[in-house]
Amino acid sequence: MSTFSYIAVGILAGLLLLLPAKKDDTAERPAAVPMKTVHVLPEILVDSLPEELSESSALLVWNGLIWTLNDSGGESMLYGFDLKKKKVVKRIVVLGAENHDWESLATDKKYIYIGDFGNNGGWRRDLRVYRIPKKMKWHEDTARVEAEKIAFHYPEQKSFIRLPLASRWDCEAFLALEDSLYVFTKDWKWEETQLYKLPKTPGEVPARLVDSFYVKGLVTGATMSPDKKTLVLSGYESFYPYLWVFYDFPGHDFFSGKVIKVRYPEYFMAQTEGVTFLDDDTILVSSETNKLPGRIYAFSLQKILSAK
């Protein structure tokens, strides 16, 4: 999502939520789910991201670099950021792909997946995921690679009337696991996240609803630990940044285990978007530039699990 004025957005969203519900938006508000809430102060690894990453909306660890992208009309490009040098050292130009609203990155052994499914108004009919092979030819520090497209839609969505910051059909987060993509929606209306499943193969497919969870906030990123034992969602609620940490779940039934909500109110108005595991313990979170500079924060999973 592009950088915006938080106060203006809050007022607009509040007014729009007073509008009558549309036919596909009549579900009752989800019930609150008991969860442990802890206060954990992250370390700031990067105090100010380069200007070319002012709308960093995704994070991915690959080949020793932190990869990110810019959203909402940015270039069709991935940026390889060196944490030690604090600068972009590699770039991937993604051919055959338009950056309508890129919001998330995911990966498996063979491919990198790019989520072009940002949908603040809930009106888009061209939701898609691009995939590019990890085997690519480099010319100096830049690679140019052709993308394949996975187009999808939500069968439950019946209305495509534009509802800026009040729709249930926005999305900024997904994972690639085994033979599927797991997509977590950003629900401006009820502040829950709906979990959808897609095949990884190119083509046009319906997304399959598999679960939902009332986060009481807006989900902007998702990542799975390398050992596949912990799911972390990033996002915010009322301009405060949060993480939701899910663990002790069977298989891919992410919401059936334990959950901890992590707050760090010292960074009020940080527009936290990207999230990834650097290793099994270190969680990285990026933020876009707005009232605060774009940053990369670091959390210790063990510190979160042991927090009182």
VOGU-3710 file (C-alpha; in Angstrom, 3 decimals, decimal comma):
1> mstfsyiavg> 0,000/0,000/0,000  1,281/3,469/-0,839  2,350/5,868/1,881  -0,632/7,769/3,225  -1,712/10,147/5,949  -2,767/7,874/8,809  -5,153/10,349/10,383  -7,000/10,987/7,117  -7,215/7,270/6,421  -8,603/6,542/9,849
11> ilaglllllp> -11,346/9,140/9,491  -12,218/7,964/5,948  -12,309/4,314/6,918  -14,510/5,060/9,913  -17,020/6,945/7,770  -17,106/4,264/5,092  -17,779/1,548/7,636  -21,051/3,298/8,431  -22,319/2,581/4,909  -24,889/-0,207/4,436
21> akkddtaerp> -23,317/-3,621/3,828  -23,140/-4,956/0,273  -24,489/-8,385/-0,614  -21,115/-10,086/-0,279  -20,286/-8,213/2,936  -23,072/-9,275/5,292  -21,132/-11,620/7,566  -21,375/-10,826/11,243  -18,376/-9,326/13,002  -16,150/-12,230/14,151
31> aavpmktvhv> -15,905/-13,028/17,836  -12,757/-12,078/19,714  -10,242/-14,896/20,142  -8,386/-15,149/23,468  -4,683/-14,546/22,883  -1,694/-13,631/24,962  -0,477/-10,070/24,352  3,133/-9,120/25,093  5,237/-5,975/24,776  8,568/-6,565/23,002
41> lpeilvdslp> 10,855/-3,780/21,848  12,624/-4,667/18,583  16,171/-3,818/17,578  16,503/-1,357/14,695  18,822/-3,012/12,161  18,394/-0,322/9,500  17,417/3,116/10,752  16,633/4,573/7,329  16,139/2,620/4,104  17,434/4,142/0,839
51> eelsessall> 15,079/6,499/-0,969  14,537/3,984/-3,782  12,962/1,664/-1,169  10,617/4,272/0,305  7,609/1,972/-0,186  9,195/-1,319/0,807  6,235/-3,670/1,231  7,749/-7,153/1,341  10,803/-9,004/2,652  12,490/-12,211/1,548
61> vwngliwtln> 15,852/-13,771/2,462  17,665/-15,300/-0,526  21,301/-15,712/-1,550  22,588/-13,822/1,454  20,532/-10,697/0,756  17,238/-9,235/1,946  14,970/-8,858/-1,084  12,167/-6,322/-1,217  9,924/-4,412/-3,639  7,957/-1,196/-3,871
71> dsggesmlyg> 4,168/-1,308/-4,115  1,411/0,592/-5,950  2,787/1,452/-9,347  6,469/1,043/-8,541  8,888/-0,474/-11,018  8,573/-4,165/-11,873  11,755/-4,864/-9,984  13,082/-6,713/-6,944  15,864/-5,147/-4,890  18,596/-7,121/-3,109
81> fdlkkkkvvk> 19,557/-5,238/0,060  22,823/-5,951/1,908  22,270/-5,631/5,670  25,963/-5,015/6,380  26,516/-2,412/3,663  23,055/-0,902/4,239  22,441/-0,512/0,517  20,912/-2,177/-2,545  23,575/-4,295/-4,279  21,511/-6,366/-6,765
91> rivvlgaenh> 18,354/-5,913/-8,796  16,025/-8,246/-10,679  13,979/-6,763/-13,523  10,771/-8,789/-13,852  9,710/-8,936/-17,507  6,109/-9,458/-18,604  4,790/-8,256/-15,248  3,049/-5,004/-14,338  3,378/-3,623/-10,837  -0,274/-2,724/-10,295
101> dweslatdkk> 0,020/-3,155/-6,535  2,794/-5,550/-5,540  2,552/-6,315/-1,837  4,320/-9,528/-0,848  7,083/-12,021/-1,644  7,241/-15,773/-1,077  9,657/-18,493/-2,116  10,280/-22,212/-2,450  13,237/-24,203/-3,784  12,723/-23,268/-7,444
111> yiyigdfgnn> 10,786/-19,991/-7,598  10,229/-16,556/-6,136  6,556/-15,513/-6,026  5,364/-11,897/-6,228  1,900/-11,041/-4,914  0,202/-8,432/-7,116  -3,017/-8,505/-5,116  -3,165/-5,200/-3,258  -6,819/-4,178/-3,461  -7,591/-1,303/-1,085
121> ggwrrdlrvy> -10,934/-0,515/-2,732  -12,017/-4,123/-3,242  -12,781/-3,530/-6,930  -9,935/-5,354/-8,710  -10,731/-8,259/-11,038  -7,101/-8,821/-12,033  -5,586/-10,306/-8,883  -2,460/-12,301/-9,659  0,759/-13,840/-8,443  3,863/-13,740/-10,615
131> ripkkmkwhe> 6,513/-16,401/-10,316  10,096/-16,203/-11,530  12,741/-18,966/-11,514  15,640/-18,683/-9,094  17,990/-19,851/-11,809  18,645/-16,669/-13,753  21,436/-15,066/-15,723  23,146/-12,070/-14,186  24,822/-9,225/-16,026  27,002/-7,602/-13,391
141> dtarveaeki> 24,539/-6,948/-10,534  21,282/-7,027/-12,518  19,229/-9,934/-13,815  16,333/-9,795/-16,265  13,854/-12,662/-16,003  10,471/-13,493/-17,550  7,526/-14,002/-15,198  4,717/-16,539/-15,331  1,278/-15,554/-14,021  -1,169/-17,206/-11,635
151> afhypeqksf> -4,481/-15,319/-11,900  -7,104/-15,853/-9,198  -10,321/-14,555/-7,669  -12,276/-14,980/-4,434  -15,488/-16,975/-5,144  -17,115/-15,423/-2,051  -16,782/-11,892/-3,424  -19,987/-10,916/-5,255  -19,709/-7,128/-5,399  -16,879/-5,104/-6,954
161> irlplasrwd> -18,109/-1,656/-5,981  -15,145/0,494/-4,969  -14,998/0,871/-1,162  -11,661/2,522/-0,351  -10,250/1,250/2,958  -13,558/-0,423/3,842  -13,417/-3,595/1,747  -12,935/-7,147/2,946  -11,001/-8,116/-0,223  -7,675/-6,383/0,173
171> ceaflaleds> -4,558/-8,540/0,531  -0,865/-7,977/1,313  0,436/-11,320/2,605  1,080/-14,879/1,463  3,296/-17,973/1,848  4,532/-20,711/-0,471  4,364/-24,137/1,195  4,684/-27,514/-0,527  2,393/-27,426/-3,603  0,283/-24,404/-2,575
181> lyvftkdwkw> 0,220/-20,685/-1,922  -1,501/-19,533/1,284  -3,019/-16,048/1,002  -3,976/-13,944/4,061  -6,480/-11,146/3,379  -6,413/-7,634/4,814  -9,990/-7,065/5,953  -10,671/-3,348/6,469  -14,282/-3,953/7,519  -14,092/-6,617/10,233
191> eetqlyklpk> -10,311/-6,599/10,921  -9,975/-10,342/10,525  -7,820/-12,238/8,049  -9,261/-14,882/5,781  -6,917/-17,659/4,703  -7,170/-18,782/1,086  -5,281/-21,503/-0,769  -4,044/-21,445/-4,381  -2,086/-23,871/-6,546  1,435/-22,762/-7,464
201> tpgevparlv> 1,028/-23,486/-11,149  0,392/-20,766/-13,788  -3,178/-20,358/-15,027  -6,461/-18,894/-13,804  -7,984/-20,408/-10,663  -10,473/-19,673/-7,872  -8,969/-19,186/-4,424  -10,236/-21,730/-1,887  -11,259/-20,416/1,540  -9,820/-22,648/4,252
211> dsfyvkglvt> -9,946/-20,641/7,503  -10,163/-17,212/9,138  -8,857/-15,518/12,275  -9,927/-12,346/14,060  -6,636/-10,486/14,433  -8,401/-7,210/15,345  -6,101/-5,399/12,968  -4,853/-5,204/9,388  -2,516/-7,933/8,136  0,257/-6,684/5,850
221> gatmspdkkt> 2,772/-9,535/5,720  3,292/-13,250/6,430  6,293/-15,502/6,932  7,034/-19,053/8,077  10,111/-19,980/10,099  12,682/-22,155/8,293  11,808/-25,093/10,565  8,102/-24,667/9,590  7,020/-24,466/13,236  6,052/-20,804/13,507
231> lvlsgyesfy> 3,886/-18,479/11,410  4,256/-14,720/11,871  1,856/-12,100/10,510  2,769/-8,402/10,515  0,402/-5,446/10,491  -1,129/-2,683/12,535  -4,216/-1,664/14,503  -5,294/1,945/15,098  -1,909/3,161/13,798  0,032/0,895/16,208
241> pylwvfydfp> 2,268/-1,863/14,744  1,793/-5,491/15,778  2,988/-9,020/15,101  0,821/-12,122/15,484  2,868/-15,233/16,238  1,210/-18,646/15,701  2,898/-21,845/16,915  2,202/-25,401/18,102  -0,192/-25,977/15,186  -0,609/-29,280/13,338
251> ghdffsgkvi> 0,403/-29,334/9,663  -0,887/-26,198/7,935  -3,772/-25,656/10,351  -2,137/-22,411/11,455  -4,956/-20,994/13,553  -5,593/-24,094/15,683  -2,475/-23,791/17,839  -1,280/-21,070/20,185  -1,027/-17,372/19,342  0,795/-14,389/20,823
261> kvrypeyfma> 0,066/-10,789/19,864  3,207/-8,653/19,996  2,881/-4,912/20,483  5,636/-2,309/20,209  3,840/1,023/20,696  7,100/3,008/20,807  6,893/2,977/16,996  3,395/4,364/16,734  2,531/5,144/13,095  5,258/2,881/11,710
271> qtegvtfldd> 3,655/1,480/8,561  4,972/-2,058/9,019  4,576/-4,103/5,836  7,210/-6,758/5,062  8,171/-9,618/7,372  10,571/-12,552/7,029  12,654/-14,923/9,145  16,405/-14,374/8,881  16,900/-17,663/10,749  14,781/-19,789/13,083
281> dtilvssetn> 14,952/-17,135/15,826  15,337/-13,748/14,090  12,258/-12,048/12,612  12,780/-9,034/10,357  10,047/-6,434/9,780  10,218/-3,559/7,291  8,230/-0,320/7,232  7,417/2,195/4,525  8,522/5,801/4,749  5,826/8,140/6,099
291> klpgriyafs> 5,870/10,021/9,399  8,774/7,763/10,344  11,652/6,701/8,072  11,494/3,368/6,319  13,260/0,874/8,573  14,100/-2,754/9,197  13,363/-3,981/12,722  14,532/-7,268/14,271  12,744/-9,420/16,870  13,914/-12,536/18,695
301> lqkilsak> 11,302/-15,299/18,541  12,576/-16,770/21,814  12,232/-13,384/23,487  8,633/-13,161/22,245  7,747/-16,671/23,439  9,236/-16,040/26,880  7,798/-12,528/27,361  5,371/-12,039/30,248
//
